[in-house]
């Protein structure tokens, strides 16, 4: 991907979340959450269903308004400079949002138009994005003919069209078979390695965590750990991410497998 206009300042974190809380009535979904995503790193947001991962993503993307704490994307406060912040952000939500009756190319061109990208530039970016996810040869097929994993790859392609510097992916491999999961994970990791993107990858699947990743453990709305995998294992005196998670959260093995 080509470099974005007004590139991020050197050393500025891709994402900073400071002391953010959020409630739905009496239910406190997030409780004083703080985390930082460095530029060019793959960071796993690890938590069970109901941990608050999707709520956090909704706050970062401005679907919900954060009334406590602070969220910054490459230094831009999302409340005071929402446009500048969100221009740097690409998102793949857990729910599927492609138009099944449009082709892959039509879906992406439509999304380009929403970002004010038109004509030759829109076609160029669409072709490039489909190449990145390995679906350039299926550009003229309707989305409804794709497998779940292929459709997810199209959504990743769509998230790249406005050339973001930070990607958020909310449980992107849920419901996919092992081969499709691996393909999706590898595509995103390649974007980190080759394009220098920062990634916040939300999941409850421990086998998607690699030893070189940074990990944020979110449980019942609280951050229980934020650091590297070796630090996680050392702090919990365990040999695996799943055992470390269990020790931090007090969950039994059978609960984690559910």
C-alpha positions, -999 to 999 in steps of 0.1 A, spaced: 0 0 0 13 35 -7 20 59 21 -9 79 35 -10 117 33 1 133 65 19 102 78 20 95 115 47 112 134 77 91 142 73 74 176 36 82 181 17 51 192 -9 39 168 -35 37 195 -37 49 231 -66 41 254 -65 59 288 -88 51 317 -119 44 296 -150 30 312 -184 24 296 -217 11 310 -250 -1 296 -275 8 323 -262 -9 355 -239 -32 335 -203 -19 334 -189 -33 302 -155 -16 305 -139 -6 338 -110 19 336 -94 3 306 -59 15 295 -37 1 267 -13 12 240 -7 -2 205 27 6 191 32 13 154 39 -17 133 30 -44 159 5 -72 160 -13 -69 193 -38 -96 205 -68 -84 225 -75 -117 243 -108 -123 261 -138 -146 264 -172 -137 250 -186 -108 271 -152 -95 281 -158 -61 266 -138 -65 233 -166 -54 210 -176 -25 233 -140 -13 232 -140 -15 194 -173 4 193 -157 32 214 -126 34 193 -146 36 161 -170 62 175 -200 39 172 -203 47 209 -192 79 225 -166 76 253 -176 99 281 -148 89 304 -111 86 297 -93 93 264 -88 75 231 -61 87 206 -53 73 172 -18 84 161 -21 113 185 -55 124 174 -82 125 201 -112 107 186 -137 132 202 -119 164 193 -104 153 159 -126 125 149 -120 128 111 -82 129 114 -83 99 138 -107 77 118 -88 84 85 -60 64 100 -82 35 110 -94 4 91 -119 -19 108 -132 -55 103 -162 -60 125 -174 -94 137 -207 -92 119 -206 -96 81 -215 -64 62 -208 -72 25 -236 -69 -1 -241 -105 -12 -256 -95 -46 -228 -73 -56 -194 -86 -70 -163 -83 -50 -152 -54 -72 -185 -36 -68 -185 -39 -31 -150 -24 -29 -157 4 -54 -188 13 -34 -167 16 -3 -141 37 -21 -169 61 -31 -179 64 6 -144 76 12 -144 100 -17 -121 79 -38 -133 76 -74 -124 68 -110 -90 54 -118 -77 57 -83 -107 37 -69 -101 9 -95 -64 9 -87 -69 6 -50 -96 -21 -55 -74 -42 -77 -44 -38 -53 -65 -47 -22 -79 -79 -38 -44 -89 -48 -32 -85 -12 -59 -110 0 -54 -134 -29 -88 -128 -46 -79 -107 -77 -90 -135 -100 -125 -135 -85 -132 -97 -87 -162 -102 -109 -179 -129 -89 -208 -121 -65 -200 -123 -28 -227 -149 -22 -206 -174 -41 -177 -171 -17 -169 -193 13 -169 -177 47 -131 -173 48 -131 -157 13 -158 -132 23 -137 -123 54 -107 -117 31 -128 -93 10 -137 -74 42 -100 -71 50 -94 -58 15 -122 -33 20 -106 -21 52 -74 -13 33 -89 9 6 -84 43 23 -48 32 32 -51 32 70 -21 28 94 -40 9 121 -64 -21 117 -89 -33 142 -103 -68 137 -130 -81 160 -131 -119 162 -123 -121 124 -120 -159 124 -151 -169 143 -170 -196 124 -142 -204 99 -126 -237 94 -89 -243 103 -76 -236 68 -96 -204 64 -86 -192 98 -49 -197 90 -53 -178 57 -69 -148 73 -44 -147 102 -14 -149 77 -28 -122 55 -31 -98 84 3 -107 98 18 -101 64 4 -66 64 22 -59 97 55 -73 84 55 -59 49 34 -27 51 42 -17 87 6 -16 98 -4 -17 135 -30 -44 143 -53 -49 172 -67 -84 168 -95 -94 192 -100 -131 198 -108 -158 223 -87 -184 205 -53 -190 222 -37 -207 191 -39 -173 173 -13 -159 196 24 -161 186 54 -158 210 64 -125 193 30 -108 198 20 -83 224 -11 -94 244 -38 -75 262 -59 -98 285 -94 -83 289 -117 -100 314 -151 -88 326 -143 -53 314 -109 -50 330 -74 -53 316 -56 -80 336 -24 -80 316 -7 -58 289 27 -69 276 46 -95 256 40 -132 256 72 -140 275 62 -115 301 28 -130 304 42 -165 310 68 -152 334 43 -132 354 19 -162 357 47 -188 360 30 -209 333 41 -226 300 13 -216 276 -9 -187 269 -40 -207 277 -27 -217 311 -16 -181 317 -51 -168 308 -67 -194 331 -45 -184 360 -52 -147 355 -89 -151 352 -96 -181 374 -114 -199 346 -114 -237 344 -101 -254 313 -136 -266 303 -149 -231 304 -122 -219 281 -130 -246 256 -167 -238 255 
